[in-house]
Amino acid sequence: MAPDEPTRNRAAEGRDRSRPPLPEPLPHPVVDNHCHLDIADGPDGSWLATDEALTRAAEVGVTRIVQIGCDLPGARWAVEAAEKYDALVAGVALHPNEAPRLAEAGRLDEAMAEVESLAAGSRRVRAVGETGLDYFRTGEEGRAAQHESFRRHIDLAKRLGKTLVIHDRDAHDDVLRLLDEEGVPERVVMHCFSGDARFARACLDRGAWLSFAGTVTFKNAEPLRDALSITPLDRVLVETDAPYLTPTPFRGRPNASYLVPHIVRAMAEHLEVDVAELCRAVDENTDQAFGGRW
């Protein structure tokens, strides 16, 4: 069955929500390595319909997308969408901020069982994620549940041979500690990389790919650009995390995969590499990071 268009509205209100124009197309196809097509991005509950989102992205050279589900409804939708659209593959998991709520309700085991069923049941699922730790929105009382959930997702990625996609917010040291204790999966992607050069080196030493979002274009993100500077070109990925983290110069407006060119061009300028060279690297790195071309 084809997925229904999403109806969940998580967008903030009171901002300019007009959609930015299409940028100049990229000289070589790239992949949006992390997107949430199922999350509404308008204050009235509107969203960019999937067909239109994919068309706009393709028009500017973003020809493939990793659709991420981070709760059970989102994970189900991601699988259905990936089975319908050739441009998509799916990641399924419980976001770290979901874990404490589910644990408190006594539903974490049940939810993890469904995530495993979804991950194992479709060849279009390439990733277990986004999982990880988030100490920004979840306090001390929820950390034990986050740790348990993260450990179980690491184990699941290893058992099923899927890529582990990690959400890390204000939890760098514990993310590394739990990875080391559980054993690093064969393929790990640090989603929306948010650390400095020191943390980047620690992740790279564990074989991770670092995925840079619109935050790398923000004026106050110099430590993040320092991290980009030390990341080998064969370990760099690009993502939107749409509808969040819209790149400069459109911060506060709805994000979408078709805005990837703004991120890529800012990264190429910082790295002093040709845009086409960076595009080719991102395209090839995606195949390596997510277990082959689709």
BALUM-661318 format. One record per residue: residue in three letters; x, y, z of N, C-alpha, C in turn. Coordinates in steps of 0.02 Angstrom, whole numbers, padded with zeros to 5 digits, always signed. Layout:
AlaXYZXYZXYZ/...
//
This chain:
Met+00042-00060+00000+00000+00000+00000+00044+00062+00000/Ala+00027+00110-00041+00065+00173-00042+00053+00212+00021/Pro+00103+00248+00045+00093+00286+00107+00046+00344+00097/Asp+00004+00355+00147-00036+00416+00147+00009+00474+00161/Glu-00009+00533+00135+00031+00592+00152+00025+00606+00226/Pro+00077+00631+00257+00077+00642+00330+00028+00695+00351/Thr+00003+00689+00412-00042+00739+00439-00017+00768+00504/Arg+00041+00745+00528+00066+00770+00592+00098+00838+00584/Asn+00077+00886+00623+00105+00954+00618+00151+00967+00676/Arg+00215+00974+00662+00264+00988+00715+00298+01055+00703/Ala+00273+01093+00657+00308+01155+00639+00295+01209+00691/Ala+00345+01250+00700+00337+01308+00745+00295+01361+00710/Glu+00258+01399+00750+00216+01451+00722+00250+01520+00731/Gly+00222+01570+00699+00245+01638+00709+00306+01657+00670/Arg+00324+01618+00618+00383+01634+00578+00363+01640+00505/Asp+00406+01670+00466+00396+01670+00393+00404+01599+00369/Arg+00350+01571+00344+00352+01501+00322+00350+01494+00246/Ser+00360+01549+00210+00360+01544+00137+00419+01502+00115/Arg+00409+01465+00062+00461+01420+00038+00515+01458-00001/Pro+00578+01445+00014+00631+01477-00025+00629+01455-00098/Pro+00656+01495-00143+00657+01475-00214+00707+01420-00226/Leu+00700+01387-00283+00748+01335-00302+00816+01367-00316/Pro+00870+01338-00289+00937+01364-00304+00961+01340-00372/Glu+01018+01365-00392+01050+01341-00453+01066+01267-00446/Pro+01051+01226-00497+01065+01154-00492+01139+01140-00482/Leu+01153+01085-00449+01221+01062-00438+01248+01030-00502/Pro+01315+01029-00510+01344+01002-00571+01347+00926-00573/His+01332+00894-00516+01333+00820-00513+01282+00799-00460/Pro+01248+00743-00470+01197+00722-00422+01226+00710-00352/Val+01186+00727-00302+01204+00713-00232+01144+00682-00197/Val+01155+00664-00134+01103+00631-00094+01091+00672-00031/Asp+01027+00681-00014+01009+00708+00051+01008+00648+00099/Asn+01057+00646+00142+01068+00587+00184+01024+00583+00245/His+00980+00632+00256+00937+00629+00315+00880+00679+00305/Cys+00820+00653+00298+00762+00696+00285+00701+00667+00319/His+00653+00711+00336+00590+00690+00366+00532+00715+00323/Leu+00519+00681+00269+00465+00702+00224+00397+00696+00256/Asp+00392+00659+00310+00327+00647+00342+00309+00700+00393/Ile+00352+00748+00406+00339+00797+00458+00316+00862+00426/Ala+00259+00886+00447+00231+00947+00420+00277+01006+00435/Asp+00281+01052+00387+00327+01109+00396+00292+01176+00391/Gly+00226+01176+00393+00189+01239+00392+00148+01248+00455/Pro+00138+01308+00480+00101+01319+00542+00029+01297+00538/Asp+00003+01289+00477-00065+01266+00468-00069+01190+00459/Gly-00014+01156+00469-00013+01084+00461+00002+01062+00390/Ser+00025+01108+00348+00040+01091+00278+00108+01059+00272/Trp+00119+01026+00217+00184+00996+00204+00195+00998+00128/Leu+00256+00986+00109+00273+00981+00039+00259+00909+00019/Ala+00208+00897-00022+00189+00829-00041+00248+00791-00069/Thr+00251+00727-00056+00309+00687-00072+00328+00691-00145/Asp+00279+00684-00190+00295+00688-00262+00327+00755-00279/Glu+00300+00809-00252+00327+00875-00267+00396+00884-00235/Ala+00404+00858-00174+00469+00863-00141+00523+00829-00181/Leu+00508+00769-00207+00557+00732-00246+00571+00766-00313/Thr+00519+00793-00343+00528+00828-00407+00572+00889-00399/Arg+00558+00930-00348+00598+00990-00337+00671+00972-00323/Ala+00681+00921-00283+00749+00900-00266+00786+00878-00329/Ala+00754+00837-00369+00787+00812-00430+00804+00869-00478/Glu+00763+00920-00479+00775+00977-00525+00841+01012-00509/Val+00864+01008-00447+00927+01042-00429+00984+00993-00417/Gly+00973+00930-00434+01027+00881-00430+01027+00838-00368/Val+00976+00842-00327+00970+00799-00268+00925+00740-00288/Thr+00955+00687-00310+00918+00634-00344+00899+00576-00298/Arg+00928+00574-00239+00912+00520-00192+00906+00549-00121/Ile+00866+00516-00080+00853+00540-00012+00849+00481+00035/Val+00878+00488+00095+00868+00440+00149+00812+00467+00193/Gln+00755+00435+00192+00698+00455+00232+00702+00422+00301/Ile+00702+00462+00353+00712+00438+00421+00647+00440+00461/Gly+00631+00384+00491+00576+00381+00539+00603+00378+00609/Cys+00578+00420+00653+00607+00422+00721+00555+00410+00776/Asp+00497+00386+00757+00450+00356+00804+00412+00303+00765/Leu+00367+00266+00796+00336+00211+00760+00295+00234+00700/Pro+00252+00285+00707+00217+00307+00646+00265+00329+00591/Gly+00318+00366+00610+00365+00388+00560+00404+00331+00529/Ala+00420+00281+00568+00456+00223+00542+00413+00184+00493/Arg+00349+00175+00510+00304+00140+00464+00299+00179+00398/Trp+00291+00245+00404+00283+00287+00344+00346+00284+00302/Ala+00404+00285+00334+00467+00283+00297+00473+00220+00255/Val+00454+00163+00283+00459+00101+00246+00410+00101+00187/Glu+00349+00123+00199+00299+00125+00144+00322+00172+00088/Ala+00349+00230+00108+00371+00279+00058+00430+00251+00018/Ala+00477+00219+00051+00535+00191+00017+00516+00136-00031/Glu+00463+00099-00014+00440+00046-00059+00402+00074-00118/Lys+00377+00134-00112+00340+00166-00168+00386+00205-00214/Tyr+00435+00241-00186+00476+00288-00225+00547+00262-00232/Asp+00570+00254-00294+00637+00228-00306+00692+00274-00278/Ala+00678+00338-00272+00728+00385-00249+00742+00379-00174/Leu+00699+00344-00138+00704+00341-00066+00728+00274-00041/Val+00766+00275+00013+00774+00218+00058+00757+00242+00128/Ala+00748+00195+00174+00722+00212+00240+00771+00197+00296/Gly+00765+00237+00349+00796+00221+00413+00740+00218+00464/Val+00743+00169+00509+00690+00161+00559+00722+00155+00629/Ala+00691+00188+00677+00717+00186+00745+00670+00225+00791/Leu+00688+00225+00855+00656+00268+00904+00705+00324+00921/His+00684+00385+00909+00725+00443+00927+00741+00440+01002/Pro+00800+00462+01022+00817+00459+01094+00766+00493+01139/Asn+00732+00544+01115+00682+00576+01158+00617+00536+01162/Glu+00608+00488+01117+00551+00442+01122+00561+00390+01176/Ala+00624+00369+01186+00638+00312+01230+00613+00322+01301/Pro+00625+00379+01334+00601+00387+01403+00524+00384+01408/Arg+00490+00413+01358+00417+00411+01359+00390+00340+01352/Leu+00420+00303+01308+00399+00234+01298+00416+00191+01359/Ala+00475+00202+01387+00494+00163+01446+00448+00177+01504/Glu+00430+00241+01513+00385+00259+01568+00317+00227+01560/Ala+00295+00219+01497+00230+00188+01483+00234+00112+01480/Gly+00294+00084+01490+00302+00012+01488+00298-00016+01417/Arg+00315+00025+01367+00306+00004+01298+00371+00001+01258/Leu+00428+00008+01292+00491+00010+01254+00505-00057+01221/Asp+00494-00112+01255+00506-00178+01225+00462-00188+01164/Glu+00399-00171+01171+00352-00178+01115+00372-00135+01056/Ala+00393-00074+01070+00413-00029+01016+00476-00053+00981/Met+00525-00076+01020+00586-00102+00990+00573-00163+00947/Ala+00525-00205+00968+00508-00263+00928+00480-00242+00861/Glu+00440-00189+00859+00413-00166+00795+00468-00136+00752/Val+00513-00097+00782+00568-00069+00744+00609-00126+00711/Glu+00623-00179+00749+00660-00235+00721+00622-00268+00664/Ser+00557-00276+00673+00516-00306+00620+00518-00264+00557/Leu+00513-00198+00564+00515-00154+00506+00584-00156+00473/Ala+00637-00155+00513+00704-00155+00486+00720-00220+00450/Ala+00696-00275+00476+00711-00340+00447+00665-00358+00389/Gly+00608-00324+00386+00556-00345+00339+00558-00314+00271/Ser+00602-00266+00260+00604-00232+00195+00676-00219+00174/Arg+00692-00237+00112+00759-00223+00085+00769-00149+00073/Arg+00715-00110+00074+00721-00038+00066+00743-00003+00130/Val+00745-00039+00185+00770-00010+00247+00846-00020+00249/Arg+00882+00035+00244+00955+00031+00243+00986+00049+00310/Ala+00946+00080+00355+00976+00106+00416+00933+00093+00477/Val+00966+00085+00533+00935+00088+00599+00952+00158+00626/Gly+00902+00200+00628+00914+00269+00649+00857+00314+00629/Glu+00848+00371+00661+00900+00397+00703+00891+00376+00775/Thr+00944+00351+00804+00947+00333+00874+01005+00372+00904/Gly+01017+00362+00968+01073+00396+01000+01055+00425+01067/Leu+01084+00483+01082+01073+00516+01147+01059+00590+01136/Asp+01014+00616+01177+00997+00687+01174+00989+00713+01245/Tyr+01040+00749+01269+01038+00776+01337+01011+00847+01338/Phe+00992+00873+01280+00965+00941+01277+00892+00941+01297/Arg+00853+00895+01270+00781+00894+01283+00760+00844+01337/Thr+00803+00797+01352+00787+00747+01403+00835+00755+01462/Gly+00808+00761+01521+00849+00773+01580+00879+00709+01608/Glu+00911+00717+01665+00946+00661+01697+00901+00601+01708/Glu+00837+00614+01724+00791+00560+01740+00776+00515+01680/Gly+00787+00540+01619+00773+00500+01561+00834+00467+01529/Arg+00892+00477+01558+00953+00454+01525+00961+00379+01526/Ala+00939+00346+01579+00946+00273+01582+00906+00241+01525/Ala+00846+00267+01512+00805+00240+01457+00838+00254+01390/Gln+00867+00313+01382+00901+00328+01320+00960+00281+01309/His+00998+00269+01362+01056+00224+01357+01034+00154+01336/Glu+00981+00129+01369+00956+00063+01352+00934+00059+01279/Ser+00896+00109+01258+00872+00111+01189+00930+00114+01140/Phe+00978+00156+01153+01035+00162+01108+01074+00097+01103/Arg+01085+00065+01159+01120+00001+01158+01083-00051+01116/Arg+01017-00051+01122+00978-00100+01085+00978-00085+01011/His+00978-00021+00992+00982-00003+00922+01051-00021+00893/Ile+01104-00011+00931+01170-00031+00908+01171-00106+00894/Asp+01145-00144+00940+01143-00217+00932+01102-00236+00870/Leu+01046-00202+00860+01003-00217+00803+01039-00203+00737/Ala+01072-00145+00733+01109-00129+00672+01162-00181+00657/Lys+01196-00205+00707+01248-00256+00697+01218-00322+00676/Arg+01164-00342+00708+01134-00407+00691+01105-00408+00620/Leu+01076-00352+00599+01043-00350+00534+01088-00323+00478/Gly+01149-00301+00496+01194-00275+00445+01171-00209+00416/Lys+01137-00168+00457+01113-00103+00434+01160-00047+00459/Thr+01156+00009+00426+01194+00068+00446+01163+00097+00510/Leu+01204+00115+00558+01181+00147+00619+01184+00223+00609/Val+01127+00257+00614+01124+00330+00607+01114+00360+00676/Ile+01163+00400+00698+01166+00423+00768+01146+00496+00773/His+01097+00509+00818+01079+00576+00840+01118+00588+00904/Asp+01157+00642+00906+01197+00658+00965+01189+00732+00980/Arg+01157+00747+01036+01151+00817+01056+01173+00824+01128/Asp+01227+00861+01137+01255+00874+01204+01273+00810+01241/Ala+01294+00758+01204+01307+00693+01236+01367+00659+01205/His+01415+00698+01181+01471+00669+01142+01506+00612+01179/Asp+01526+00624+01240+01566+00574+01276+01527+00509+01287/Asp+01464+00514+01304+01425+00453+01316+01409+00417+01251/Val+01400+00453+01197+01390+00420+01132+01451+00376+01116/Leu+01510+00404+01124+01570+00366+01110+01578+00308+01158/Arg+01564+00320+01222+01571+00267+01272+01525+00208+01257/Leu+01462+00222+01243+01416+00167+01229+01433+00131+01164/Leu+01455+00168+01114+01477+00136+01053+01535+00088+01067/Asp+01583+00111+01106+01641+00069+01121+01621+00008+01162/Glu+01576+00018+01209+01556-00038+01252+01516-00091+01213/Glu+01475-00069+01166+01434-00116+01128+01469-00143+01066/Gly+01520-00107+01043+01554-00126+00981+01526-00087+00923/Val+01570-00053+00887+01548-00009+00833+01525-00050+00773/Pro+01464-00037+00748+01442-00073+00688+01487-00059+00628/Glu+01479-00098+00576+01520-00091+00516+01512-00023+00484/Arg+01451+00004+00485+01437+00069+00454+01401+00114+00504/Val+01430+00173+00516+01401+00221+00563+01401+00290+00531/Val+01344+00324+00536+01337+00392+00512+01321+00437+00571/Met+01360+00489+00580+01345+00540+00631+01299+00591+00599/His+01235+00585+00612+01184+00629+00583+01191+00699+00611/Cys+01184+00749+00566+01187+00819+00585+01245+00830+00633/Phe+01305+00815+00610+01363+00819+00653+01365+00886+00688/Ser+01376+00884+00754+01370+00945+00794+01430+00958+00838/Gly+01484+00920+00829+01541+00928+00873+01596+00972+00842/Asp+01651+00975+00878+01709+01013+00855+01759+00965+00823/Ala+01819+00991+00808+01869+00950+00774+01891+00891+00816/Arg+01896+00901+00882+01917+00846+00926+01868+00789+00923/Phe+01803+00805+00927+01752+00753+00925+01748+00722+00855/Ala+01758+00762+00804+01759+00735+00736+01814+00682+00730/Arg+01873+00697+00756+01928+00649+00752+01910+00585+00788/Ala+01877+00590+00846+01858+00530+00884+01808+00488+00845/Cys+01761+00520+00811+01712+00484+00770+01745+00452+00710/Leu+01789+00489+00677+01824+00463+00619+01868+00404+00638/Asp+01898+00407+00696+01940+00351+00720+01899+00288+00728/Arg+01834+00294+00737+01789+00237+00744+01757+00218+00678/Gly+01780+00249+00624+01757+00231+00557+01693+00264+00534/Ala+01671+00317+00568+01607+00348+00552+01613+00394+00492/Trp+01557+00403+00457+01548+00457+00410+01515+00515+00448/Leu+01534+00576+00432+01507+00635+00464+01460+00670+00415/Ser+01398+00679+00435+01347+00709+00392+01334+00781+00415/Phe+01346+00828+00370+01341+00899+00386+01275+00926+00359/Ala+01240+00964+00402+01175+00993+00386+01181+01068+00375/Gly+01124+01101+00372+01123+01173+00362+01159+01212+00416/Thr+01168+01182+00474+01204+01215+00528+01274+01236+00509/Val+01305+01200+00462+01373+01217+00442+01376+01285+00407/Thr+01319+01310+00385+01317+01376+00353+01304+01433+00402/Phe+01289+01417+00465+01271+01469+00513+01333+01509+00533/Lys+01322+01573+00545+01378+01618+00559+01417+01597+00621/Asn+01383+01571+00672+01416+01555+00736+01442+01483+00738/Ala+01448+01450+00681+01465+01379+00679+01538+01366+00662/Glu+01584+01409+00684+01654+01400+00666+01682+01333+00691/Pro+01666+01311+00753+01692+01245+00774+01668+01188+00729/Leu+01607+01194+00703+01582+01144+00657+01621+01145+00591/Arg+01636+01204+00567+01676+01209+00506+01747+01184+00517/Asp+01773+01193+00578+01838+01164+00595+01835+01088+00590/Ala+01780+01059+00613+01771+00987+00608+01768+00965+00535/Leu+01733+01004+00494+01731+00988+00422+01801+00990+00392/Ser+01841+01037+00414+01908+01045+00385+01952+00983+00395/Ile+01942+00948+00451+01985+00890+00464+01954+00824+00441/Thr+01894+00827+00411+01861+00767+00389+01883+00749+00318/Pro+01910+00690+00308+01931+00670+00240+01872+00673+00192/Leu+01886+00688+00130+01832+00697+00081+01792+00632+00072/Asp+01823+00574+00085+01786+00512+00077+01745+00493+00138/Arg+01740+00539+00187+01700+00527+00247+01646+00581+00256/Val+01637+00623+00206+01590+00679+00211+01523+00661+00179/Leu+01469+00674+00216+01401+00669+00190+01366+00735+00199/Val+01310+00744+00164+01270+00805+00168+01198+00786+00180/Glu+01164+00827+00221+01094+00814+00236+01058+00880+00248/Thr+00991+00876+00248+00951+00934+00267+00922+00928+00337/Asp+00904+00867+00358+00863+00857+00418+00797+00894+00411/Ala+00776+00905+00348+00714+00941+00334+00655+00907+00369/Pro+00609+00949+00394+00600+01021+00381+00638+01066+00429/Tyr+00687+01040+00465+00725+01079+00514+00790+01105+00483/Leu+00824+01150+00519+00893+01171+00506+00903+01199+00436/Thr+00858+01241+00415+00863+01272+00349+00928+01312+00344/Pro+00965+01303+00289+01030+01337+00284+01022+01412+00273/Thr+01075+01448+00289+01081+01519+00270+01077+01523+00194/Pro+01041+01570+00165+01012+01631+00196+00938+01626+00212/Phe+00913+01565+00223+00840+01556+00232+00822+01528+00300/Arg+00863+01539+00351+00849+01514+00418+00780+01536+00441/Gly+00744+01490+00473+00677+01505+00497+00622+01489+00448/Arg+00640+01475+00386+00590+01457+00336+00593+01381+00325/Pro+00542+01352+00292+00540+01279+00286+00600+01252+00247/Asn+00629+01199+00273+00684+01166+00240+00657+01109+00197/Ala+00694+01090+00147+00676+01034+00103+00738+01012+00066/Ser+00735+00952+00038+00794+00924+00005+00819+00968-00052/Tyr+00776+01006-00084+00798+01047-00140+00845+01103-00118/Leu+00853+01114-00053+00899+01165-00029+00969+01138-00014/Val+00980+01074-00025+01047+01045-00016+01101+01085-00053/Pro+01089+01111-00114+01143+01147-00148+01173+01205-00108/His+01133+01238-00066+01160+01291-00025+01212+01264+00024/Ile+01198+01205+00052+01244+01175+00100+01308+01152+00063/Val+01299+01118+00008+01356+01092-00029+01403+01149-00051/Arg+01374+01202-00077+01417+01257-00101+01454+01291-00043/Ala+01420+01298+00015+01455+01327+00073+01511+01282+00096/Met+01500+01217+00096+01552+01170+00115+01610+01171+00067/Ala+01595+01172+00002+01648+01173-00049+01690+01236-00043/Glu+01657+01292-00031+01695+01355-00022+01741+01351+00038/His+01715+01324+00094+01757+01320+00154+01816+01272+00143/Leu+01803+01217+00109+01856+01167+00098+01902+01186+00041/Glu+01883+01237+00003+01921+01259-00055+01929+01202-00105/Val+01873+01168-00119+01871+01116-00170+01818+01134-00221/Asp+01824+01105-00279+01775+01116-00332+01707+01086-00311/Val+01653+01121-00326+01587+01097-00307+01572+01029-00337/Ala+01590+01019-00400+01578+00955-00432+01617+00899-00398/Glu+01678+00914-00375+01718+00863-00339+01684+00843-00274/Leu+01659+00892-00237+01624+00877-00175+01560+00838-00189/Cys+01524+00857-00241+01463+00820-00258+01478+00747-00273/Arg+01529+00735-00312+01547+00665-00328+01565+00627-00265/Ala+01602+00659-00220+01621+00626-00158+01559+00608-00116/Val+01513+00655-00109+01452+00642-00070+01412+00585-00101/Asp+01407+00584-00167+01370+00532-00201+01401+00463-00189/Glu+01467+00459-00196+01502+00396-00186+01502+00376-00112/Asn+01511+00425-00068+01512+00409+00003+01446+00381+00027/Thr+01392+00407-00001+01326+00382+00018+01319+00308+00003/Asp+01343+00288-00056+01339+00217-00074+01377+00175-00023/Gln+01435+00199-00002+01475+00162+00047+01441+00162+00115/Ala+01415+00219+00135+01386+00226+00203+01321+00188+00211/Phe+01283+00181+00157+01217+00149+00164+01212+00083+00126/Gly+01269+00050+00116+01267-00019+00093+01254-00028+00019/Gly+01272+00020-00022+01265+00010-00095+01216+00059-00126/Arg+01218+00061-00192+01176+00109-00228+01104+00086-00230/Trp+01059+00135-00235+00988+00118-00246+00961+00163-00301/
//
